[in-house]
């Protein structure tokens, strides 16, 4: 009886930031103003907010940086390194110094 061909399981590729860095999924750029005015495709309001996808082990163990996965943050994109797995999936490796605020819900 012939051997069955072995099926290869596809491995999922991930990005783990190193050093004092985090991985952020950038929020979509806005196409509508707060007043409800739709902007043409050539104009967008740049967004510098996003969600933490992953934090480096160094950041995770450092109490000076109260940032965790899924936090919504404001960041300076100047030193952000883009990482693209799929079109439209905007991920950035960002130095922790460029994360300038964390959004928290008040109870």
mmCIF file of the C-alpha atoms, coordinates in Angstrom:
data_MODEL
# 
_entry.id   MODEL 
# 
loop_
_atom_site.group_PDB 
_atom_site.id 
_atom_site.type_symbol 
_atom_site.label_atom_id 
_atom_site.label_alt_id 
_atom_site.label_comp_id 
_atom_site.label_asym_id 
_atom_site.label_entity_id 
_atom_site.label_seq_id 
_atom_site.pdbx_PDB_ins_code 
_atom_site.Cartn_x 
_atom_site.Cartn_y 
_atom_site.Cartn_z 
_atom_site.occupancy 
_atom_site.B_iso_or_equiv 
_atom_site.pdbx_formal_charge 
_atom_site.auth_seq_id 
_atom_site.auth_comp_id 
_atom_site.auth_asym_id 
_atom_site.auth_atom_id 
_atom_site.pdbx_PDB_model_num 
ATOM 1   C CA . UNK A 1 1   ? 0.000   0.000  0.000  1.00 0.00 ? 1   UNK A CA 1 
ATOM 2   C CA . UNK A 1 2   ? 1.565   3.347  -1.005 1.00 0.00 ? 2   UNK A CA 1 
ATOM 3   C CA . UNK A 1 3   ? 2.301   5.897  1.664  1.00 0.00 ? 3   UNK A CA 1 
ATOM 4   C CA . UNK A 1 4   ? -0.165  8.733  1.942  1.00 0.00 ? 4   UNK A CA 1 
ATOM 5   C CA . UNK A 1 5   ? 1.355   12.089 1.118  1.00 0.00 ? 5   UNK A CA 1 
ATOM 6   C CA . UNK A 1 6   ? 2.110   14.013 4.268  1.00 0.00 ? 6   UNK A CA 1 
ATOM 7   C CA . UNK A 1 7   ? 0.166   17.200 4.566  1.00 0.00 ? 7   UNK A CA 1 
ATOM 8   C CA . UNK A 1 8   ? 2.123   20.129 5.838  1.00 0.00 ? 8   UNK A CA 1 
ATOM 9   C CA . UNK A 1 9   ? 0.445   22.237 8.459  1.00 0.00 ? 9   UNK A CA 1 
ATOM 10  C CA . UNK A 1 10  ? 0.895   25.868 7.644  1.00 0.00 ? 10  UNK A CA 1 
ATOM 11  C CA . UNK A 1 11  ? 2.616   27.709 10.442 1.00 0.00 ? 11  UNK A CA 1 
ATOM 12  C CA . UNK A 1 12  ? 1.301   31.057 11.502 1.00 0.00 ? 12  UNK A CA 1 
ATOM 13  C CA . UNK A 1 13  ? 3.884   33.798 11.323 1.00 0.00 ? 13  UNK A CA 1 
ATOM 14  C CA . UNK A 1 14  ? 3.927   36.280 14.181 1.00 0.00 ? 14  UNK A CA 1 
ATOM 15  C CA . UNK A 1 15  ? 5.965   39.337 15.054 1.00 0.00 ? 15  UNK A CA 1 
ATOM 16  C CA . UNK A 1 16  ? 7.443   39.674 18.525 1.00 0.00 ? 16  UNK A CA 1 
ATOM 17  C CA . UNK A 1 17  ? 8.935   43.071 19.255 1.00 0.00 ? 17  UNK A CA 1 
ATOM 18  C CA . UNK A 1 18  ? 12.359  43.067 20.889 1.00 0.00 ? 18  UNK A CA 1 
ATOM 19  C CA . UNK A 1 19  ? 13.965  45.522 23.275 1.00 0.00 ? 19  UNK A CA 1 
ATOM 20  C CA . UNK A 1 20  ? 11.809  48.401 24.436 1.00 0.00 ? 20  UNK A CA 1 
ATOM 21  C CA . UNK A 1 21  ? 9.263   48.146 21.619 1.00 0.00 ? 21  UNK A CA 1 
ATOM 22  C CA . UNK A 1 22  ? 5.604   47.328 21.101 1.00 0.00 ? 22  UNK A CA 1 
ATOM 23  C CA . UNK A 1 23  ? 3.623   46.141 18.078 1.00 0.00 ? 23  UNK A CA 1 
ATOM 24  C CA . UNK A 1 24  ? 0.657   48.384 17.263 1.00 0.00 ? 24  UNK A CA 1 
ATOM 25  C CA . UNK A 1 25  ? -2.242  47.939 14.836 1.00 0.00 ? 25  UNK A CA 1 
ATOM 26  C CA . UNK A 1 26  ? -2.889  51.478 13.641 1.00 0.00 ? 26  UNK A CA 1 
ATOM 27  C CA . UNK A 1 27  ? -6.476  52.701 13.597 1.00 0.00 ? 27  UNK A CA 1 
ATOM 28  C CA . UNK A 1 28  ? -7.954  53.510 10.211 1.00 0.00 ? 28  UNK A CA 1 
ATOM 29  C CA . UNK A 1 29  ? -7.449  57.039 8.912  1.00 0.00 ? 29  UNK A CA 1 
ATOM 30  C CA . UNK A 1 30  ? -10.676 58.990 9.156  1.00 0.00 ? 30  UNK A CA 1 
ATOM 31  C CA . UNK A 1 31  ? -12.707 59.740 6.037  1.00 0.00 ? 31  UNK A CA 1 
ATOM 32  C CA . UNK A 1 32  ? -15.488 61.622 7.881  1.00 0.00 ? 32  UNK A CA 1 
ATOM 33  C CA . UNK A 1 33  ? -15.117 64.648 10.154 1.00 0.00 ? 33  UNK A CA 1 
ATOM 34  C CA . UNK A 1 34  ? -16.758 64.802 13.588 1.00 0.00 ? 34  UNK A CA 1 
ATOM 35  C CA . UNK A 1 35  ? -19.416 67.012 12.018 1.00 0.00 ? 35  UNK A CA 1 
ATOM 36  C CA . UNK A 1 36  ? -20.300 64.257 9.547  1.00 0.00 ? 36  UNK A CA 1 
ATOM 37  C CA . UNK A 1 37  ? -18.682 65.727 6.438  1.00 0.00 ? 37  UNK A CA 1 
ATOM 38  C CA . UNK A 1 38  ? -17.321 63.014 4.128  1.00 0.00 ? 38  UNK A CA 1 
ATOM 39  C CA . UNK A 1 39  ? -13.847 63.743 2.818  1.00 0.00 ? 39  UNK A CA 1 
ATOM 40  C CA . UNK A 1 40  ? -12.735 62.970 -0.739 1.00 0.00 ? 40  UNK A CA 1 
ATOM 41  C CA . UNK A 1 41  ? -10.465 59.917 -1.189 1.00 0.00 ? 41  UNK A CA 1 
ATOM 42  C CA . UNK A 1 42  ? -7.466  62.190 -1.706 1.00 0.00 ? 42  UNK A CA 1 
ATOM 43  C CA . UNK A 1 43  ? -7.869  63.729 1.766  1.00 0.00 ? 43  UNK A CA 1 
ATOM 44  C CA . UNK A 1 44  ? -7.692  61.878 5.065  1.00 0.00 ? 44  UNK A CA 1 
ATOM 45  C CA . UNK A 1 45  ? -7.362  62.941 8.662  1.00 0.00 ? 45  UNK A CA 1 
ATOM 46  C CA . UNK A 1 46  ? -4.185  61.115 9.783  1.00 0.00 ? 46  UNK A CA 1 
ATOM 47  C CA . UNK A 1 47  ? -4.663  58.909 12.799 1.00 0.00 ? 47  UNK A CA 1 
ATOM 48  C CA . UNK A 1 48  ? -1.891  58.187 15.253 1.00 0.00 ? 48  UNK A CA 1 
ATOM 49  C CA . UNK A 1 49  ? -3.874  55.927 17.527 1.00 0.00 ? 49  UNK A CA 1 
ATOM 50  C CA . UNK A 1 50  ? -3.944  52.168 17.592 1.00 0.00 ? 50  UNK A CA 1 
ATOM 51  C CA . UNK A 1 51  ? -4.206  48.977 19.629 1.00 0.00 ? 51  UNK A CA 1 
ATOM 52  C CA . UNK A 1 52  ? -1.296  47.148 21.210 1.00 0.00 ? 52  UNK A CA 1 
ATOM 53  C CA . UNK A 1 53  ? -0.971  43.766 19.481 1.00 0.00 ? 53  UNK A CA 1 
ATOM 54  C CA . UNK A 1 54  ? 2.141   42.615 21.353 1.00 0.00 ? 54  UNK A CA 1 
ATOM 55  C CA . UNK A 1 55  ? 4.667   43.946 23.833 1.00 0.00 ? 55  UNK A CA 1 
ATOM 56  C CA . UNK A 1 56  ? 8.278   42.868 24.113 1.00 0.00 ? 56  UNK A CA 1 
ATOM 57  C CA . UNK A 1 57  ? 9.299   40.727 27.082 1.00 0.00 ? 57  UNK A CA 1 
ATOM 58  C CA . UNK A 1 58  ? 11.400  43.639 28.353 1.00 0.00 ? 58  UNK A CA 1 
ATOM 59  C CA . UNK A 1 59  ? 8.366   45.964 28.441 1.00 0.00 ? 59  UNK A CA 1 
ATOM 60  C CA . UNK A 1 60  ? 6.108   43.252 29.857 1.00 0.00 ? 60  UNK A CA 1 
ATOM 61  C CA . UNK A 1 61  ? 8.378   42.860 32.899 1.00 0.00 ? 61  UNK A CA 1 
ATOM 62  C CA . UNK A 1 62  ? 8.973   46.591 33.461 1.00 0.00 ? 62  UNK A CA 1 
ATOM 63  C CA . UNK A 1 63  ? 6.552   48.277 35.895 1.00 0.00 ? 63  UNK A CA 1 
ATOM 64  C CA . UNK A 1 64  ? 7.536   51.709 34.533 1.00 0.00 ? 64  UNK A CA 1 
ATOM 65  C CA . UNK A 1 65  ? 5.488   50.928 31.397 1.00 0.00 ? 65  UNK A CA 1 
ATOM 66  C CA . UNK A 1 66  ? 1.862   50.107 32.314 1.00 0.00 ? 66  UNK A CA 1 
ATOM 67  C CA . UNK A 1 67  ? 1.012   48.957 28.786 1.00 0.00 ? 67  UNK A CA 1 
ATOM 68  C CA . UNK A 1 68  ? -0.621  45.641 28.014 1.00 0.00 ? 68  UNK A CA 1 
ATOM 69  C CA . UNK A 1 69  ? -1.883  43.840 24.946 1.00 0.00 ? 69  UNK A CA 1 
ATOM 70  C CA . UNK A 1 70  ? -5.145  45.332 23.527 1.00 0.00 ? 70  UNK A CA 1 
ATOM 71  C CA . UNK A 1 71  ? -4.605  48.759 25.137 1.00 0.00 ? 71  UNK A CA 1 
ATOM 72  C CA . UNK A 1 72  ? -5.574  51.665 22.888 1.00 0.00 ? 72  UNK A CA 1 
ATOM 73  C CA . UNK A 1 73  ? -2.700  54.138 22.641 1.00 0.00 ? 73  UNK A CA 1 
ATOM 74  C CA . UNK A 1 74  ? -1.627  57.417 21.094 1.00 0.00 ? 74  UNK A CA 1 
ATOM 75  C CA . UNK A 1 75  ? 1.784   57.175 19.452 1.00 0.00 ? 75  UNK A CA 1 
ATOM 76  C CA . UNK A 1 76  ? 4.277   59.279 17.525 1.00 0.00 ? 76  UNK A CA 1 
ATOM 77  C CA . UNK A 1 77  ? 4.717   57.537 14.140 1.00 0.00 ? 77  UNK A CA 1 
ATOM 78  C CA . UNK A 1 78  ? 8.099   59.156 13.398 1.00 0.00 ? 78  UNK A CA 1 
ATOM 79  C CA . UNK A 1 79  ? 10.171  56.069 14.374 1.00 0.00 ? 79  UNK A CA 1 
ATOM 80  C CA . UNK A 1 80  ? 7.480   53.450 13.699 1.00 0.00 ? 80  UNK A CA 1 
ATOM 81  C CA . UNK A 1 81  ? 8.600   50.582 11.464 1.00 0.00 ? 81  UNK A CA 1 
ATOM 82  C CA . UNK A 1 82  ? 5.786   49.271 9.251  1.00 0.00 ? 82  UNK A CA 1 
ATOM 83  C CA . UNK A 1 83  ? 5.192   45.513 9.110  1.00 0.00 ? 83  UNK A CA 1 
ATOM 84  C CA . UNK A 1 84  ? 2.688   44.269 6.555  1.00 0.00 ? 84  UNK A CA 1 
ATOM 85  C CA . UNK A 1 85  ? 1.347   40.722 6.567  1.00 0.00 ? 85  UNK A CA 1 
ATOM 86  C CA . UNK A 1 86  ? -1.733  41.389 4.473  1.00 0.00 ? 86  UNK A CA 1 
ATOM 87  C CA . UNK A 1 87  ? -2.886  44.418 2.503  1.00 0.00 ? 87  UNK A CA 1 
ATOM 88  C CA . UNK A 1 88  ? -4.805  46.786 4.752  1.00 0.00 ? 88  UNK A CA 1 
ATOM 89  C CA . UNK A 1 89  ? -3.460  45.288 7.975  1.00 0.00 ? 89  UNK A CA 1 
ATOM 90  C CA . UNK A 1 90  ? -1.332  48.164 9.226  1.00 0.00 ? 90  UNK A CA 1 
ATOM 91  C CA . UNK A 1 91  ? 1.028   46.975 11.957 1.00 0.00 ? 91  UNK A CA 1 
ATOM 92  C CA . UNK A 1 92  ? 3.932   49.006 13.304 1.00 0.00 ? 92  UNK A CA 1 
ATOM 93  C CA . UNK A 1 93  ? 6.858   48.191 15.582 1.00 0.00 ? 93  UNK A CA 1 
ATOM 94  C CA . UNK A 1 94  ? 7.118   51.292 17.775 1.00 0.00 ? 94  UNK A CA 1 
ATOM 95  C CA . UNK A 1 95  ? 9.749   52.234 20.371 1.00 0.00 ? 95  UNK A CA 1 
ATOM 96  C CA . UNK A 1 96  ? 8.103   52.547 23.786 1.00 0.00 ? 96  UNK A CA 1 
ATOM 97  C CA . UNK A 1 97  ? 9.354   56.149 24.023 1.00 0.00 ? 97  UNK A CA 1 
ATOM 98  C CA . UNK A 1 98  ? 7.048   56.993 21.087 1.00 0.00 ? 98  UNK A CA 1 
ATOM 99  C CA . UNK A 1 99  ? 3.937   55.732 22.884 1.00 0.00 ? 99  UNK A CA 1 
ATOM 100 C CA . UNK A 1 100 ? 2.788   58.971 24.456 1.00 0.00 ? 100 UNK A CA 1 
ATOM 101 C CA . UNK A 1 101 ? -0.583  58.067 26.027 1.00 0.00 ? 101 UNK A CA 1 
ATOM 102 C CA . UNK A 1 102 ? -2.811  55.141 26.940 1.00 0.00 ? 102 UNK A CA 1 
ATOM 103 C CA . UNK A 1 103 ? -6.589  55.475 26.747 1.00 0.00 ? 103 UNK A CA 1 
ATOM 104 C CA . UNK A 1 104 ? -8.292  54.272 29.960 1.00 0.00 ? 104 UNK A CA 1 
ATOM 105 C CA . UNK A 1 105 ? -11.989 54.076 30.779 1.00 0.00 ? 105 UNK A CA 1 
ATOM 106 C CA . UNK A 1 106 ? -12.991 55.861 33.968 1.00 0.00 ? 106 UNK A CA 1 
ATOM 107 C CA . UNK A 1 107 ? -15.455 54.110 36.236 1.00 0.00 ? 107 UNK A CA 1 
# 
